[in-house]
Amino acid sequence: MVDIWAPLSGTDWMTFLILAAGIALLTIIGVILLVLTPEEPPDTTAEARERLIAKDRRTADLHRRRLDADAGRADRITRDLT
């Protein structure tokens, strides 16, 4: 029979064990971070939600005004379609 571990000398074993320990440690740290990380972002308050909704409405209004301007139905008073 051929021993597949025969080519490894004593210093190679130590290197192999250090690499294996490092990989195991990084795996454990990764699993712990995955468990401790919250799934939702921390900024989910009602105020932040209202700010996002207001921003989306302003953006929708701007797009609507631009489409109206392209179609020739623009309001002559508003000039800020940029």
Buried (B, 14 or more C-beta within 10 A) or exposed (E): EEEEEEEEEEEEEEEEEEEEEEEEEEEEEEEEEEEEEEEEEEEEEEEEEEEEEEEEEEEEEEEEBEEBEEEEEBEEEEEEEE
